[in-house]
Structure formats: structure tokens, C-alpha cells
Amino acid sequence: MTAPPKVLSIAGSDSSGGAGIQADLKTFSALGAYGCAAMTALTAQSTQGVTGVHVVPAEFVREQVLTLVDDVRLDAVKLGMLATAATVETVTELVRDRLHCPVVLDPVMVSTAGSRLLDEDAVAAMARLLPHAALVTPNIPEAAVLLGVDPAEDVAGMTEQARALRDLGVPRVLLKGGHRDVSVATDVWVGEDGRVRELSAARVDTVHTHGTGCSLSSAIAALLPQHASWLPAVSAAKEWLTGALQRGHTLQIGQGAGPVHHFYRWW
């Protein structure tokens, strides 16, 4: 029996279980990876929004990670909610100096329900983190914030902004197009070779989208060690997430934007 890949999530907690570290660990498990976690913040959260955030001190985030990597050899890392500039800067140092494996950065800034999850003064620090990641997976609003421009309105604008993000030093960009109100959802991929690919799928008609960004980036991190290269891992992650979106309604969690169904292949 082959040992599973070991994947670390550095992210915030979601007390509703649909996003954040809880979603990451569910995703890792669903896709055959062993999940580890270092928590950056606690949130008081439901399917209807976030009512409070309690930030973990940056030095304790560092201690969590260093204690883990002194013992466990990691195959991939996913970065999610980092909350503050101090935490972003600490994580940048860890990625640069101690996390010697592929890093998928989901630049979490605002929750699905509209709650801000990254301090205003942390945006510049997040831009400095970009070159140390192997892949960044922003949605359209997040890409606009990172670049200081207006959100893209079409695939051509997404392509321009994905290339601009890559110009900041990150070798690969997956700019997610799920925020566009169209029948076909198109993500824009720019690889390490600079080539652009459009990854399209029919939009899933559902309100149960809580945790989609967290889950997609975690799926890529979990699947990368199980694939020969990045693009097959991204394609497999998108295929899995489509199924999770299609079956989210069966969970019947909460009264707002419910979570995707991470274990739809098993339950």
C-alpha cells in the first residue's frame, strides 16, 4: 500500500465547516491525501456570514508550521485566509525558507457571503508573497485588488489580468471566472511557459457555493503529487469540484449559501 501525499493547509477556521481549514481537510481526505493544518484565525461563521474573527498571533502560526515540518515531510502546501499583514509576512518567510514543496496560494480576501477576511494593510504584503508561490488562484475581485485595477468584465480582461499577475513573479495563475453571471464558467490558466488556456464548464445552478475557492485550491494541492504536471491536476480538481457543487443541496446545511459536498463520491 502506497503512503498518501501529505498536504498542509495554512488558513483560517470556519465554524460552519464549509470553508477554511475544515473544507481543506475534507478536500484532502476526499482526494486521497493526508491533511495537516496550521490555523491563522478563528471565525464565528455560518452559511449566512461571518460575525467575528479572532486572529492567531503570527509567531504562533510560525510555531505551528515549524513544529510540523521538523517531523513531517510535506508534498504540497495550500495557503488560504492569512488575515493580517504580520501573518502574511511570516508565511512568506516560511514559504521561502522552510516549505520546500509546491505552494498553492488562494488569496482569500472576502467570504462568499461578503465578509472581509483580509486586512486592508495586508494586500501589499500579499502581493509580495506571490513570487514565492508555485500557483495563485484568485477570483475576479481578488485579482483586481491585487493589481489595483477594476474587475475584469470578460474572458479577454481576465486573460490580461492573469498575465499581469504572472508578471508579478508567480509562475502559474488560475484566474477563476465563477463570479461572472454567464451560462458557461471559464477560468483562465497561464502556465510557467506563459501559454494561456481557457478552462470552461457549464455553470452549476446552485446557491450552495460556500467554500468553493478554498476547496478548489485544496484539491489542486492534494492532486498535484498524484499527477505528472500542474494542468492535469487542475483539470481533475475542477472536475471534482463540479460534482461537489452539483450535490451540495443534498447536505441541507444552514439557511444561507450552503457548502459544497466534499464527499459526494463516498456518501
Short mmCIF file of the C-alpha atoms (twelve columns), coordinates in Angstrom:
data_MODEL
# 
_entry.id   MODEL 
# 
loop_
_atom_site.group_PDB 
_atom_site.id 
_atom_site.type_symbol 
_atom_site.label_atom_id 
_atom_site.label_alt_id 
_atom_site.label_comp_id 
_atom_site.label_asym_id 
_atom_site.label_seq_id 
_atom_site.Cartn_x 
_atom_site.Cartn_y 
_atom_site.Cartn_z 
_atom_site.pdbx_PDB_model_num 
ATOM 1   C CA . MET A 1   0.000   0.000  0.000   1 
ATOM 2   C CA . THR A 2   1.462   3.329  -1.083  1 
ATOM 3   C CA . ALA A 3   1.522   6.098  1.522   1 
ATOM 4   C CA . PRO A 4   -0.717  9.062  0.652   1 
ATOM 5   C CA . PRO A 5   0.709   12.512 -0.085  1 
ATOM 6   C CA . LYS A 6   0.973   14.811 2.919   1 
ATOM 7   C CA . VAL A 7   -0.547  18.249 2.378   1 
ATOM 8   C CA . LEU A 8   -0.573  21.224 4.747   1 
ATOM 9   C CA . SER A 9   -3.239  23.921 4.888   1 
ATOM 10  C CA . ILE A 10  -2.283  27.254 6.443   1 
ATOM 11  C CA . ALA A 11  -5.629  29.000 6.736   1 
ATOM 12  C CA . GLY A 12  -8.457  30.179 8.980   1 
ATOM 13  C CA . SER A 13  -11.156 28.120 10.642  1 
ATOM 14  C CA . ASP A 14  -14.808 28.101 9.585   1 
ATOM 15  C CA . SER A 15  -17.117 27.087 12.428  1 
ATOM 16  C CA . SER A 16  -19.801 26.071 9.902   1 
ATOM 17  C CA . GLY A 17  -17.424 23.529 8.376   1 
ATOM 18  C CA . GLY A 18  -17.911 24.571 4.768   1 
ATOM 19  C CA . ALA A 19  -14.854 26.681 4.076   1 
ATOM 20  C CA . GLY A 20  -11.417 27.375 5.508   1 
ATOM 21  C CA . ILE A 21  -9.354  24.674 7.161   1 
ATOM 22  C CA . GLN A 22  -12.401 22.456 7.643   1 
ATOM 23  C CA . ALA A 23  -13.061 22.459 3.893   1 
ATOM 24  C CA . ASP A 24  -9.376  21.949 3.169   1 
ATOM 25  C CA . LEU A 25  -9.099  18.872 5.367   1 
ATOM 26  C CA . LYS A 26  -12.307 17.420 3.891   1 
ATOM 27  C CA . THR A 27  -10.967 18.024 0.384   1 
ATOM 28  C CA . PHE A 28  -7.609  16.415 1.140   1 
ATOM 29  C CA . SER A 29  -9.342  13.348 2.563   1 
ATOM 30  C CA . ALA A 30  -11.816 13.093 -0.312  1 
ATOM 31  C CA . LEU A 31  -8.977  13.140 -2.833  1 
ATOM 32  C CA . GLY A 32  -6.611  10.694 -1.194  1 
ATOM 33  C CA . ALA A 33  -4.213  12.989 0.666   1 
ATOM 34  C CA . TYR A 34  -3.342  13.164 4.367   1 
ATOM 35  C CA . GLY A 35  -4.164  16.634 5.658   1 
ATOM 36  C CA . CYS A 36  -2.226  18.720 8.168   1 
ATOM 37  C CA . ALA A 37  -3.240  22.206 9.325   1 
ATOM 38  C CA . ALA A 38  -1.825  25.388 10.836  1 
ATOM 39  C CA . MET A 39  -4.539  27.799 11.906  1 
ATOM 40  C CA . THR A 40  -4.259  31.538 11.261  1 
ATOM 41  C CA . ALA A 41  -7.608  32.701 12.665  1 
ATOM 42  C CA . LEU A 42  -10.861 31.564 14.232  1 
ATOM 43  C CA . THR A 43  -14.083 32.804 12.712  1 
ATOM 44  C CA . ALA A 44  -17.603 32.856 14.112  1 
ATOM 45  C CA . GLN A 45  -19.286 31.901 10.872  1 
ATOM 46  C CA . SER A 46  -22.375 30.329 9.362   1 
ATOM 47  C CA . THR A 47  -23.788 29.907 5.875   1 
ATOM 48  C CA . GLN A 48  -25.144 33.460 6.252   1 
ATOM 49  C CA . GLY A 49  -21.928 35.285 7.051   1 
ATOM 50  C CA . VAL A 50  -19.097 35.981 9.485   1 
ATOM 51  C CA . THR A 51  -19.893 37.668 12.795  1 
ATOM 52  C CA . GLY A 52  -16.409 37.686 14.295  1 
ATOM 53  C CA . VAL A 53  -12.733 36.948 13.649  1 
ATOM 54  C CA . HIS A 54  -10.137 36.076 16.298  1 
ATOM 55  C CA . VAL A 55  -6.638  36.221 14.812  1 
ATOM 56  C CA . VAL A 56  -3.932  33.770 15.862  1 
ATOM 57  C CA . PRO A 57  -0.670  35.642 16.602  1 
ATOM 58  C CA . ALA A 58  1.779   35.401 13.707  1 
ATOM 59  C CA . GLU A 59  4.500   33.929 15.912  1 
ATOM 60  C CA . PHE A 60  2.213   31.058 16.896  1 
ATOM 61  C CA . VAL A 61  1.408   30.438 13.234  1 
ATOM 62  C CA . ARG A 62  5.163   30.144 12.728  1 
ATOM 63  C CA . GLU A 63  5.476   27.731 15.646  1 
ATOM 64  C CA . GLN A 64  2.702   25.512 14.298  1 
ATOM 65  C CA . VAL A 65  4.412   25.218 10.925  1 
ATOM 66  C CA . LEU A 66  7.958   24.765 12.199  1 
ATOM 67  C CA . THR A 67  6.903   22.083 14.682  1 
ATOM 68  C CA . LEU A 68  5.194   20.203 11.866  1 
ATOM 69  C CA . VAL A 69  7.937   20.416 9.230   1 
ATOM 70  C CA . ASP A 70  10.582  19.303 11.721  1 
ATOM 71  C CA . ASP A 71  8.711   15.986 11.784  1 
ATOM 72  C CA . VAL A 72  6.636   15.547 8.603   1 
ATOM 73  C CA . ARG A 73  7.846   15.684 5.000   1 
ATOM 74  C CA . LEU A 74  5.228   17.632 3.074   1 
ATOM 75  C CA . ASP A 75  4.343   17.087 -0.571  1 
ATOM 76  C CA . ALA A 76  2.341   20.300 -1.069  1 
ATOM 77  C CA . VAL A 77  1.005   23.325 0.826   1 
ATOM 78  C CA . LYS A 78  -2.191  25.300 0.407   1 
ATOM 79  C CA . LEU A 79  -2.374  28.882 1.735   1 
ATOM 80  C CA . GLY A 80  -5.797  30.332 2.490   1 
ATOM 81  C CA . MET A 81  -7.025  33.040 4.863   1 
ATOM 82  C CA . LEU A 82  -3.963  34.818 6.287   1 
ATOM 83  C CA . ALA A 83  -5.932  37.722 7.834   1 
ATOM 84  C CA . THR A 84  -3.174  40.222 8.724   1 
ATOM 85  C CA . ALA A 85  -0.035  41.729 7.247   1 
ATOM 86  C CA . ALA A 86  2.034   40.218 10.061  1 
ATOM 87  C CA . THR A 87  0.778   36.728 9.279   1 
ATOM 88  C CA . VAL A 88  1.291   37.204 5.530   1 
ATOM 89  C CA . GLU A 89  4.871   38.316 6.150   1 
ATOM 90  C CA . THR A 90  5.510   35.385 8.494   1 
ATOM 91  C CA . VAL A 91  4.091   32.912 5.979   1 
ATOM 92  C CA . THR A 92  6.197   34.480 3.220   1 
ATOM 93  C CA . GLU A 93  9.323   33.762 5.293   1 
ATOM 94  C CA . LEU A 94  8.177   30.193 5.939   1 
ATOM 95  C CA . VAL A 95  7.476   29.523 2.271   1 
ATOM 96  C CA . ARG A 96  10.826  30.982 1.285   1 
ATOM 97  C CA . ASP A 97  12.956  29.283 3.928   1 
ATOM 98  C CA . ARG A 98  11.256  26.137 5.234   1 
ATOM 99  C CA . LEU A 99  8.447   24.882 2.997   1 
ATOM 100 C CA . HIS A 100 10.386  23.140 0.236   1 
ATOM 101 C CA . CYS A 101 7.441   21.867 -1.800  1 
ATOM 102 C CA . PRO A 102 4.860   23.313 -4.213  1 
ATOM 103 C CA . VAL A 103 2.685   26.037 -2.643  1 
ATOM 104 C CA . VAL A 104 -0.828  26.856 -3.892  1 
ATOM 105 C CA . LEU A 105 -1.909  30.347 -2.809  1 
ATOM 106 C CA . ASP A 106 -5.609  31.149 -2.601  1 
ATOM 107 C CA . PRO A 107 -5.530  34.897 -1.803  1 
ATOM 108 C CA . VAL A 108 -8.623  34.885 0.419   1 
ATOM 109 C CA . MET A 109 -9.930  38.418 0.880   1 
ATOM 110 C CA . VAL A 110 -13.730 38.254 1.091   1 
ATOM 111 C CA . SER A 111 -16.045 35.371 2.006   1 
ATOM 112 C CA . THR A 112 -18.808 34.112 -0.297  1 
ATOM 113 C CA . ALA A 113 -21.308 35.973 1.892   1 
ATOM 114 C CA . GLY A 114 -19.354 39.223 1.535   1 
ATOM 115 C CA . SER A 115 -17.405 39.398 4.822   1 
ATOM 116 C CA . ARG A 116 -13.872 40.820 4.574   1 
ATOM 117 C CA . LEU A 117 -11.236 38.270 5.626   1 
ATOM 118 C CA . LEU A 118 -8.005  40.165 4.882   1 
ATOM 119 C CA . ASP A 119 -6.975  43.456 6.482   1 
ATOM 120 C CA . GLU A 120 -6.608  46.395 4.100   1 
ATOM 121 C CA . ASP A 121 -2.934  46.815 5.021   1 
ATOM 122 C CA . ALA A 122 -2.210  43.168 4.204   1 
ATOM 123 C CA . VAL A 123 -2.878  43.500 0.459   1 
ATOM 124 C CA . ALA A 124 0.600   44.849 -0.309  1 
ATOM 125 C CA . ALA A 125 2.135   42.066 1.784   1 
ATOM 126 C CA . MET A 126 0.057   39.540 -0.159  1 
ATOM 127 C CA . ALA A 127 1.472   40.885 -3.434  1 
ATOM 128 C CA . ARG A 128 4.978   40.330 -2.024  1 
ATOM 129 C CA . LEU A 129 4.048   36.724 -1.198  1 
ATOM 130 C CA . LEU A 130 3.037   35.961 -4.794  1 
ATOM 131 C CA . PRO A 131 6.532   35.267 -6.214  1 
ATOM 132 C CA . HIS A 132 7.138   32.621 -3.542  1 
ATOM 133 C CA . ALA A 133 4.073   30.562 -4.504  1 
ATOM 134 C CA . ALA A 134 4.019   27.987 -7.309  1 
ATOM 135 C CA . LEU A 135 0.403   28.821 -8.222  1 
ATOM 136 C CA . VAL A 136 -2.034  31.586 -7.297  1 
ATOM 137 C CA . THR A 137 -5.806  31.037 -7.654  1 
ATOM 138 C CA . PRO A 138 -7.645  34.384 -7.303  1 
ATOM 139 C CA . ASN A 139 -11.219 35.016 -8.311  1 
ATOM 140 C CA . ILE A 140 -12.050 38.085 -10.398 1 
ATOM 141 C CA . PRO A 141 -12.479 40.546 -7.463  1 
ATOM 142 C CA . GLU A 142 -9.294  39.285 -5.754  1 
ATOM 143 C CA . ALA A 143 -7.229  39.648 -8.923  1 
ATOM 144 C CA . ALA A 144 -8.457  43.225 -9.296  1 
ATOM 145 C CA . VAL A 145 -7.482  44.073 -5.703  1 
ATOM 146 C CA . LEU A 146 -4.023  42.547 -6.079  1 
ATOM 147 C CA . LEU A 147 -3.423  44.525 -9.278  1 
ATOM 148 C CA . GLY A 148 -5.127  47.740 -8.152  1 
ATOM 149 C CA . VAL A 149 -7.457  47.772 -11.175 1 
ATOM 150 C CA . ASP A 150 -11.149 47.342 -11.933 1 
ATOM 151 C CA . PRO A 151 -12.507 43.777 -12.059 1 
ATOM 152 C CA . ALA A 152 -12.366 42.039 -15.424 1 
ATOM 153 C CA . GLU A 153 -15.678 42.013 -17.286 1 
ATOM 154 C CA . ASP A 154 -14.958 39.270 -19.834 1 
ATOM 155 C CA . VAL A 155 -12.523 36.488 -20.661 1 
ATOM 156 C CA . ALA A 156 -10.247 38.881 -22.544 1 
ATOM 157 C CA . GLY A 157 -9.975  41.066 -19.437 1 
ATOM 158 C CA . MET A 158 -9.360  38.001 -17.280 1 
ATOM 159 C CA . THR A 159 -6.552  36.925 -19.602 1 
ATOM 160 C CA . GLU A 160 -4.936  40.355 -19.416 1 
ATOM 161 C CA . GLN A 161 -5.100  40.337 -15.610 1 
ATOM 162 C CA . ALA A 162 -3.857  36.736 -15.322 1 
ATOM 163 C CA . ARG A 163 -0.812  37.703 -17.379 1 
ATOM 164 C CA . ALA A 164 -0.311  40.796 -15.220 1 
ATOM 165 C CA . LEU A 165 -0.349  38.651 -12.073 1 
ATOM 166 C CA . ARG A 166 2.216   36.336 -13.602 1 
ATOM 167 C CA . ASP A 167 4.359   39.379 -14.345 1 
ATOM 168 C CA . LEU A 168 4.481   39.979 -10.574 1 
ATOM 169 C CA . GLY A 169 6.623   36.853 -10.289 1 
ATOM 170 C CA . VAL A 170 4.284   33.926 -9.671  1 
ATOM 171 C CA . PRO A 171 4.979   31.197 -12.271 1 
ATOM 172 C CA . ARG A 172 1.382   29.979 -12.674 1 
ATOM 173 C CA . VAL A 173 -2.008  31.688 -12.404 1 
ATOM 174 C CA . LEU A 174 -5.515  30.244 -12.359 1 
ATOM 175 C CA . LEU A 175 -7.920  33.193 -12.522 1 
ATOM 176 C CA . LYS A 176 -11.368 31.871 -11.629 1 
ATOM 177 C CA . GLY A 177 -14.361 33.154 -13.559 1 
ATOM 178 C CA . GLY A 178 -17.169 31.883 -11.365 1 
ATOM 179 C CA . HIS A 179 -18.230 35.421 -10.386 1 
ATOM 180 C CA . ARG A 180 -19.335 36.187 -13.953 1 
ATOM 181 C CA . ASP A 181 -23.078 35.722 -14.486 1 
ATOM 182 C CA . VAL A 182 -22.876 33.592 -17.625 1 
ATOM 183 C CA . SER A 183 -24.062 30.098 -18.548 1 
ATOM 184 C CA . VAL A 184 -20.534 28.779 -19.079 1 
ATOM 185 C CA . ALA A 185 -17.967 29.403 -16.330 1 
ATOM 186 C CA . THR A 186 -14.485 29.995 -17.742 1 
ATOM 187 C CA . ASP A 187 -11.261 30.048 -15.747 1 
ATOM 188 C CA . VAL A 188 -8.067  31.381 -17.307 1 
ATOM 189 C CA . TRP A 189 -4.858  29.403 -16.825 1 
ATOM 190 C CA . VAL A 190 -1.416  30.874 -17.502 1 
ATOM 191 C CA . GLY A 191 1.326   28.288 -17.071 1 
ATOM 192 C CA . GLU A 192 5.027   28.518 -16.432 1 
ATOM 193 C CA . ASP A 193 5.564   28.589 -20.220 1 
ATOM 194 C CA . GLY A 194 3.403   31.708 -20.483 1 
ATOM 195 C CA . ARG A 195 0.769   29.969 -22.590 1 
ATOM 196 C CA . VAL A 196 -2.878  30.827 -21.906 1 
ATOM 197 C CA . ARG A 197 -5.602  28.203 -21.747 1 
ATOM 198 C CA . GLU A 198 -9.311  28.689 -21.142 1 
ATOM 199 C CA . LEU A 199 -10.820 26.030 -18.871 1 
ATOM 200 C CA . SER A 200 -14.598 26.069 -19.319 1 
ATOM 201 C CA . ALA A 201 -17.505 24.129 -17.853 1 
ATOM 202 C CA . ALA A 202 -21.255 24.596 -17.652 1 
ATOM 203 C CA . ARG A 203 -22.244 26.724 -14.681 1 
ATOM 204 C CA . VAL A 204 -23.863 24.747 -11.874 1 
ATOM 205 C CA . ASP A 205 -27.169 26.404 -10.983 1 
ATOM 206 C CA . THR A 206 -26.979 26.362 -7.174  1 
ATOM 207 C CA . VAL A 207 -26.802 28.679 -4.183  1 
ATOM 208 C CA . HIS A 208 -24.685 26.128 -2.319  1 
ATOM 209 C CA . THR A 209 -21.299 27.589 -3.150  1 
ATOM 210 C CA . HIS A 210 -19.819 28.135 0.313   1 
ATOM 211 C CA . GLY A 211 -16.165 27.108 0.296   1 
ATOM 212 C CA . THR A 212 -15.718 26.742 -3.458  1 
ATOM 213 C CA . GLY A 213 -12.477 28.736 -3.621  1 
ATOM 214 C CA . CYS A 214 -10.982 27.027 -0.574  1 
ATOM 215 C CA . SER A 215 -11.938 23.619 -1.896  1 
ATOM 216 C CA . LEU A 216 -10.590 24.138 -5.413  1 
ATOM 217 C CA . SER A 217 -7.167  25.325 -4.262  1 
ATOM 218 C CA . SER A 218 -7.020  22.472 -1.738  1 
ATOM 219 C CA . ALA A 219 -7.995  19.977 -4.422  1 
ATOM 220 C CA . ILE A 220 -5.152  21.173 -6.643  1 
ATOM 221 C CA . ALA A 221 -2.678  20.830 -3.754  1 
ATOM 222 C CA . ALA A 222 -3.959  17.343 -2.951  1 
ATOM 223 C CA . LEU A 223 -3.924  16.138 -6.556  1 
ATOM 224 C CA . LEU A 224 -0.627  17.654 -7.726  1 
ATOM 225 C CA . PRO A 225 1.519   14.944 -6.066  1 
ATOM 226 C CA . GLN A 226 -0.703  12.363 -7.766  1 
ATOM 227 C CA . HIS A 227 -0.294  13.775 -11.303 1 
ATOM 228 C CA . ALA A 228 2.630   14.251 -13.630 1 
ATOM 229 C CA . SER A 229 2.177   18.010 -14.028 1 
ATOM 230 C CA . TRP A 230 0.094   21.003 -12.982 1 
ATOM 231 C CA . LEU A 231 -2.567  21.226 -15.681 1 
ATOM 232 C CA . PRO A 232 -3.844  17.634 -15.283 1 
ATOM 233 C CA . ALA A 233 -4.087  18.213 -11.529 1 
ATOM 234 C CA . VAL A 234 -6.017  21.459 -12.071 1 
ATOM 235 C CA . SER A 235 -8.379  19.786 -14.541 1 
ATOM 236 C CA . ALA A 236 -9.027  16.894 -12.138 1 
ATOM 237 C CA . ALA A 237 -9.633  19.353 -9.291  1 
ATOM 238 C CA . LYS A 238 -12.172 21.298 -11.372 1 
ATOM 239 C CA . GLU A 239 -13.966 18.099 -12.354 1 
ATOM 240 C CA . TRP A 240 -14.228 17.029 -8.695  1 
ATOM 241 C CA . LEU A 241 -15.458 20.479 -7.618  1 
ATOM 242 C CA . THR A 242 -18.176 20.468 -10.289 1 
ATOM 243 C CA . GLY A 243 -19.549 17.258 -8.789  1 
ATOM 244 C CA . ALA A 244 -19.306 18.715 -5.283  1 
ATOM 245 C CA . LEU A 245 -21.286 21.787 -6.420  1 
ATOM 246 C CA . GLN A 246 -23.930 19.673 -8.147  1 
ATOM 247 C CA . ARG A 247 -24.610 17.728 -4.959  1 
ATOM 248 C CA . GLY A 248 -24.251 20.431 -2.324  1 
ATOM 249 C CA . HIS A 249 -28.028 20.773 -1.970  1 
ATOM 250 C CA . THR A 250 -28.294 17.224 -0.620  1 
ATOM 251 C CA . LEU A 251 -26.455 18.197 2.587   1 
ATOM 252 C CA . GLN A 252 -29.152 20.677 3.709   1 
ATOM 253 C CA . ILE A 253 -26.746 22.742 5.834   1 
ATOM 254 C CA . GLY A 254 -27.927 26.140 7.090   1 
ATOM 255 C CA . GLN A 255 -30.284 28.739 5.696   1 
ATOM 256 C CA . GLY A 256 -27.860 30.670 3.500   1 
ATOM 257 C CA . ALA A 257 -25.206 29.711 0.953   1 
ATOM 258 C CA . GLY A 258 -24.641 26.095 1.947   1 
ATOM 259 C CA . PRO A 259 -21.375 24.233 1.406   1 
ATOM 260 C CA . VAL A 260 -20.342 22.055 -1.488  1 
ATOM 261 C CA . HIS A 261 -20.470 18.290 -0.905  1 
ATOM 262 C CA . HIS A 262 -16.837 17.288 -0.445  1 
ATOM 263 C CA . PHE A 263 -17.643 13.595 -0.019  1 
ATOM 264 C CA . TYR A 264 -20.210 13.168 -2.804  1 
ATOM 265 C CA . ARG A 265 -18.178 10.300 -4.253  1 
ATOM 266 C CA . TRP A 266 -18.379 8.442  -0.954  1 
ATOM 267 C CA . TRP A 267 -21.690 9.260  0.760   1 
# 
